[in-house]
Amino acid sequence: MYFGIAVAGLGVLLLAFTTKWQGGWGYPYRTTNKPLARLGWLLLLIGLAILIGMAYLNGQLG
């Protein structure tokens, strides 16, 4: 379970460090490094899958 939290946290950190703000309307945030941002999204999704899978296997989810 802690491994899933660590993987998801690393993904969030990668996403936070590869984001820069550009003023304007709409979606004002852009990525500075697309491959690293994709890796961040992938790690975030894998970490969440680990967390949900472990909770399901432990009987914590219906």
C-alpha positions, 0 to 999 in steps of 0.5 A: 500500500505504501508502495502505491502511495510512493509511486503516485506521489512521485508521479504528482511531483513530476507533473508539478515540476514539469508544469509552467503557468502561461497567462490567459483564458482557458487552460493556462498551464502548459508542460515544459517536458512532454515525455516527463509529463507523460511519465508522471501521468503513467506513474500516477495512474499506476500508483492509484491502481496499486492503491485501489487494487490493494484495498479491493484485495483486502476487502475494504472496497465492496 
